[in-house]
Amino acid sequence: MPDAKKRILIADTKLLNLATLIGTLKDSYHVVTATNGAEIFKKLQKATVDMILLDTAFPDLDGFEICRQLKADQHTKDIPVIFITANNSITDEEQGFNVGASDYIAKPYNAPIVLARIKTQLRLSNAVAELQLLNQLALDANPNTGLPGNPSIVKALQLAVTAEATDCVIYADLDHFKSYNDTYGFAKGDDVIIFTANVIRTALQINGCTEAFLGHIGGDDFVIIVPADKYPAIATEIIDRIDRGILEFYSPEDVKRGHVVARSREGKDKKQPLISLSMGGVDLTQRKAMTAFEVIDICTEMKTAAKEQQGSNILICKRH
């Protein structure tokens, strides 16, 4: 997010100090103010902020205790705190860092220095947040495709149903994948799964949806969340690329026959069709869902219906 949109909470008991800092920051940041400890916590309950500029002297709580409480709270612990105070002793500065402050600026301060330090701490905060996100994604990612796994999928679905309804959720599943694995082996099956993930990525990119969500439930199942007006073109691209590209994973003989001969559970050889892709989904602009699990149920129902049809296809629920 650009610096101009960052929200900074200035907490000071003296109106002159508040006015001075507001004048220093107002052109670059959205400024929120508080004059005591209780007001600080009240403001943080109403809205999130990206940084707190904090004095050390308040009538109800000293600034060090306020900072300690902020860092002990799961919702506020990652907000960078900079002390800006007239208490400029080495002991106070050390105490400020010990309770979790990111920086300590003694008054009287130089406005350009304050701005530079704020910018530096915001950049550091953003970098830490990005590293935490990457770490979480790495822990959650499917080891085969590197795509987000089930926890991230549930979060993305919940966000889709709680935000303004603009998305379409699609559940994609390969047909006849088991018979392929039985015939060609699991290593080749993994190649098909990676191929499928890359096909979906390419379709999203071609249609200008590189920021769309693509998750890998596991096995040969994927979840895609795209703008509702984009899903027809994306689905068409996916189906075309799957149907053309999947032939490369079969022997020329199987391609010519149009099927593989795989052993059934009863121990008999049986003709099995080549892999196709069935997709079921829900257009959230048409069908309101309340929870991620309701979306999953609808998508599963539509995908099951899609599998009853021959070849690669998609069925989207638009029922009100």
N, C-alpha and C positions, 0 to 999 in steps of 0.2 A: 504494500500500500504506500502511496506517495506520502512524504513527510507532511504535506499540507493537510492531509486528512487524519493525522494522528491526534488522539485526544490526550491532553496532559492535564492532570489534576494538580493545582497549586494549593498547598495547605499552609496557611500562615495566619497568625492572630492579628497582625498589623495591616490595616487597609492600605497604607502607603506602600508596604512591601508587595502586597498583592497587585496594586496598580502598576508598580514598576515592572514586575515580572510579566503581567498581562501585556503591557506595552512592548516588552521585548519579544514576546512569543506570538502575539495575535496575528501577525502577517503569515506565519508559517504553520501554526497549529490551531486546533480547536481547543480552547481553554475552558476548564471547569475549576471552580474555587471552593474552598472550605476553610472555616476559621476555628474549628475545634475537632477533637478526635471523633466524637459521635457523628459529626457531619461528614467526616471523611468516609466512614463505614456506610453511612446512609447513601451517599453519592455512589459508592461502589456497588451497592445493591441495585441501584436503579439503572446503571449503565456501566459498560466496561471502559477502561482507560488504558492507554499504552505506556504511560509513565506517571510517576508521582514525584513532584518537587515538594519536599517536606522540611518544615522548620523543626526544631527540637523542643520548643517551649509552647505547651498548650495548657489551658486551665484544668482540663479533665484528665489528660494523659500526656506524658512526655513523648516526644517524637520517637525516641528509641523503642519505647514499649509499643507504640503504634506500628513501627516497622516490624518488630518481632511478631506481633499478631498477624500482620499481613503475610509474612513469610511462613507462618504456621498454618495458614488457610489454603486449602487446595485450589480455591478459585482465584486467589490473588497472589499466590507465592511467586509466580513468574513475572509479575509487573516490576520493572526496574524502578528503584527508589533512589533519588538523588537528594541528599541533605543539602539545603541552602540555608545557612544559619550564621548568626553572629558569634556562636560558640566555636571559636577557632583553635581550641587547645588540642594538643596531640592526643590527649586522653579521650576527648570527645570524638575526634576523628576516628581513632581506633575502635571506640565503642560502636560508632556508626557502621563500620565495615563488619564488625563482629555480629551485629544483628541482621545483616544481610543487605545493606545498602550497596548500590553499584558505584556510587561516587559521593564525594563530600566536598562541597564548595563553601568556603568561608566568605562572609560579607565583610567589607563591601566587595562586590564582585564586578567583573568586567562583562558587559552584555555579550560581545562576540565570543568570549570564552565559554559563557553559559550555553550559548547556542551550539557551539562546537562540541561541547561535552554531551549535550542532549542528543545531538545527531549521532555521535559515536555510540552512546549507550543504546539508542534505538536500533542502530545497525547490528550491534552485538546481540540484542534481544531477538531480532529477526533471524539472525544466523543460528542462534541456539534453537529457536522454534523450528526452523527448517531441518536442522540435524535431528531433533527429536522426532519429527514427522518421518524423515527418511529411515530412522532407526525402527520406528514402529512399523512402517511399511515393509522393511526388510524382515522383521520378525513375523509379520503376517503373510508375507508373499508366498505364493505357491512355488515350490522349488523347481517345478518343471518349466513354467512359463514366466515366472517373475511377477505375475499379476497379483493384485490385492486378493486376499483370501476372505473367508467367511466373516470375521469380525468387521472388516472394512466394508464388505458388501451390505451387511445389516445396517451399518451407520449411514451408508450412502442411500439406501432405500428409505430409512427413516427421515433423512434430510429431504428426500424427494417428496414424501407425503406431507411433511410439515411446512415446506416452502410453498410459494405460489405455484399452482399446478401448471407446469409448462413442459413436463417431461413424459416420455414414453419409456417404460421398463420392459426389457426383452430378456427372456430366458431361452438360451440356445443350447441344444443338445444334439450330439451326433447320433444318427441312426445306424444300426448294424455294426457298431464299433466292437462289440464283444466278438462277433464272428471274425472280424479283421484281426483282432488280437490273437484269437485261437489259430488263425491260419498263418499269420506273418510274424507273430511274436510281440512281446511287450515293448521291446526297443523300437520297433517300427511303429507301434501304437503311440509311443511317446512322440515320435516325429510327426504323426498325424495331428496330435493335440497341439504341438507347437505351431504347426502349419495353420491350424484353425485359429489360434490366437493371433497370428500374424495377418491372416486374412481379415479378421474383424478390425484390427488396428488400421490396416490399409484402407478399409472401407470408411472408417471414421475420418481418417486424414483426408481422403479424396473429397469428402462431403463437408469439410471445414469444421469437423467436430473433434479436434485433437484434445480438447479439454474434457470431452465426455468421459463418463466412468465405464471402465471395463474391468470386471472381476472374474476370477476363476474359482468356482465353487469347489472343484476337484474333479478328477476323472476327465470326462468329456463334456462337462457342463459349465456354461459361462453366463454371466449377467451383464447386460449392457443398459446404460441409462443415457438416453439421448433426447435432444429437443423433439417434441412431438411432431413438429412439421418436417423433421428430417428423417424420421424412421423409414418411410417408404423407399427413399433413394438408397439409404444405408442398407436396408434389408435386401434390396435388389442386387446391390453390389456384392454383398456377402454371398448370396446364393449363387450368383454367376461365377465368382472366383472359386468357391468351394467345388461346384460341379465340374469346372474345367481343371482345377488343380489337383483334385483328389485322385484323378486317373494316374498321375505320376507315381503314386504309392502302390500301384498294383502291377503285376506282371502283364506283359502284352497279351498272354493267353486269357487271363481273367478279364482284362479290359474288353477283348474281343467277344468273350462269352457274355459279358455284362453281369457276372455273378461270381462268387467263390463257392467252393464246396467245403463246408465246415461240418464237424462232427456235432450232432445235437446232443442234448442231455440224455437222450435215450440210447446214445451210442451209435446212432445211424448217421450216415453222410446225408447232408441236406444242402440244397442250393440256397445261398444267402445273397441278397442284393448288395451292390456296392454301397459304400458309405454315402449318406446324404446328411442334410442338416435340417432339423425341425426347430422352429422358433415360435414361442408363444409369449404374448405380452399383454400389457394394459396401457391404454392411453389415459394418463392421469388428468388430461384436460377434459375428458369425457366421463370417466369413471372415477369418482372420489374414493380414496382408500384412507383409512385412519392409521394403520400401522404397517410396518415393514412386512410383518408376517401375513397380513391380509393381501398385500401385493404379491408375495411369494405364492400364496394359495391360488390367486387368480392366474398368475403366469403359468403355474404348474398345470392347472386345468386346461388352459389354452394350448400349452405345449403338448399335452396328452392328445388333445383333439387334432393337432397338427400332425402328430405321428401316425394317425390313422389314414392320412393321405399319402400317396406315393411321391417319392422324391423330396427334394428340398423345398420348403415352403414356410410361410409365416401366417399366424392367425393372431389378430390383436383384438382384445376386448374393448369395446366402446360403449357398452351398455351403461345407461345412467343408473 
